[in-house]
Amino acid sequence: MRPETSRMLRRIAYLIEAACMLGLLSIARRGAEPGRFAGVPLNRWLSGGLALGLTLWAVGTTTLYWPRKETRDPE
């Protein structure tokens, strides 16, 4: 994976985490039942989104800083 791809993956992860965190905060402020999506409470979907964002960030960071193979000089 190229470094640009890893950086983009990390940016997407930040966006997912921010959206899910804002959703969870708005549910907590309302203090009401959050509603359901596909039969599952919305706060569980948002918690899963946070986990997904953290996983994407970890993958992007790992691939960004993983040692790369040395390229051979064509001779």
N, C-alpha and C positions, 0 to 999 in steps of 0.2 A: 504494500500500500504506500502510495506517495505521501509525503508530508502534508501536501495541500488537502488531500482527502481526509487525513487524520484531523487536521484543524477544522475542516467543515463538519466532520462527525461530532467534534466537541462543541461547535457552535449550535448544531441542531439539538444536542443533549441539553445545553443551557436553556434553549427556548422551550423545550418540553418540560424541563424542571420548573421554569418560571411560570408557565401556564398552569401546571398542576398545583403548584404552591399557591398561586393566587386563587385558584378554584377552591382549594381546601380552606384557605383563610376566609373566603367569602361564605362558605358553608358554616364555618365555626362562628362567624359574626352573627349570622342570622339566627343560629340556635334552633333551627327547625329541622325536621327530617329532610335530608338532602334530595330525595327523589331516587328514581331507579332508571337504569338504562340496561336493556336486555335482561331484566330480572335481577340485576346486581345493584346494590346501593352505589350511588355516584361517588361517594368518598372512597370506596374500594378501587374504583377505576382510576381515580386521581392518585391514590397511593401507589397503584401499579405503574402509573405514568412516571411518578418520581423514581421508582425502582428502575424503570426502563431508561430514564435519563441518566441515572447514576451509572448504569451498566454501559451505556453508549459512551459516556465520558471516560470511564475506565478503559474501554477498548481503544478509544481514540488516543488517550494519553499513552497507553502501553505501546501502540503501534508507532506513535510519534517518536518516542524515545528509545525504542528497541534498536540494538546495534544492527547496522546494515552490513551486508556483504560488500567487500571491496570490489569495485568494478575493475575488470581487466583492461589494460591498455592494448588496443589493437596494434599489433606489430607485424 
